[in-house]
């Protein structure tokens, strides 16, 4: 059972994506257009754990070779952070220097989502991709994806 996943190929649609890819897109678009303020839902206090998809793939291979029991295994990084801290990290990686505002009239969702990784860690597996590095590489993928979309649109026009 994986925690919140992110990485290349993620869904960046603002209506249907999860929090991390939505933040990447929102801060990128605000940065490009010079918007002085980005408003995010909720209070920013809920805590979430994020796992890069390459770490999930690595864990799946590890478990196929090292685990043969009926109990579910949680896969994550074992650390969480607030949505507000995540927003600051994403804005920093993108280079957005405007204000980050939270709208407490919008829902926060579950206060905390952090998995118990004791079974997986007792087997010797730990995530290898730190959040900052993973978000940076995901943003680079997003930039190349957006660039390809623009090129395809321009060549069809």
N, C-alpha and C positions, 0 to 999 in steps of 0.2 A: 504494500500500500504506500504509494509515494505521497509526499507533501506537495505544496504548490510548486508547479514546474514552470520553467521559463527557458528561453534560449532561441537559437536560430529556427526560423520557420514558425514561430509563435503567431498567434492571432492578435493583430494590432488594431482591430476594428474597435472604435470607441463605444459601440453599442453592445458588443458581445464578448469583448476580451476580458481577461482577468486583470487584477490591479497592476502588476508590474509592467506588462506590455502596454497597457493603457497609459501609464505614467510616462513611459518612454516616448510614446507618440505625442501626448499632450505637451510635455516639456520641449520636445523637438519642434513641434509646430509653433509653440509660443516663442521659442528662441529665434526661429527663422523669421517670424512675422513681427518680432519686437514687442510682443504683448507684455505689459509690465507686471501682470499678476496672473497666477494660475490658481483656480479654486478647485479643491478636491473635496469629495464627499466625506462626511462624518467629522469626527473630532481629531483624527490622527493618532488616537491612543491604542486602538487594537494592535495586537502583536501577531506577526505572521512569520512563518519559516519558508524559505525559498530554496529549491534545489534545481541546479542546472540540468538540462536534459542529458548532457553527456555523462554526468555523474549517475543519473538513473540507469543509463545504458550500461555503464560500468558495473553498477550494483547488480543488475539483472544477470550479466555474465558471471559475476562472482557467485551469485546465489545458485545459478544452474550448476556450477562446479562444486559448491561447498554446502548446500543445504538440501535436505531431503526429509522434511517433516511436514505435517499437515497444517501447523499453525501459520497464520499470516506473519509476514515480516514487514515492519514499517521501514521506509527508506526516506531519509532526510539528512539534514546537516546537524541537527541537534541544537541549533541556536535560532532564536527569533529576534525580531526587531520591530519597533513600532512603525506604523504606516507613515508617521511624520518623519522618522529617521530615514525610512526608505525614500521618501520624497526628496529629502535633502541630498541623499546619495545620488539618486537619478538626476536631479537638477545639476549637481556638481559634475557628473560624468558628461552630461550633454553640454555644459557650459552656460546653462540658463542662470541669469543673475537677478531675475525679477523676484517678486514676493510670492510666497507660497501661503495660501489662505485655506483654511478648512471650514466647511459649511456644516455646522452641527445640526442643522435642520434635516440633513440627509442621513440615512442609516449608516451605522458603523459595521454592522455584521457581528459575527462572533467575537467576543473580547480577546480570545487567544486561541491560536492553532499551532501547537507544538507537539510533534510526535515523540513517543518513547522509542528510542533506538537501541535499547539495551540488547535485544536479541542479535541484531545486525552487528553491533559493535563487539559483542562477545565472540562473534565469528571472525572479527578482525577487519571489517570493512568500515571505512570512513570516507566521506565526501572529500574530493580533492580540489574543487573549484571554488575559491572564495567569492562571495557575493559581488564585491567590487569588480573583480576580473570578469566574472560571468556577465554582469550587466554591461560592462564595457564592450565585450565581444558581441553581445546581443545587439547593442546599439550600432556597432559597426555593421553587423548583418542587416539590420533595419535600414541603415543608410544606403547600403548597396541595393537592397530590395526596392526602396523608393526611387533610387536613381534608375534602375532597370524599368520600373513602371513608367517613369517620365519619358525615358527613351522610346519605349514601345508606343506610348501615346503620341509622341511627336512624330514618329515615323509613320503612324497610321493617319495622321491629320493631313 
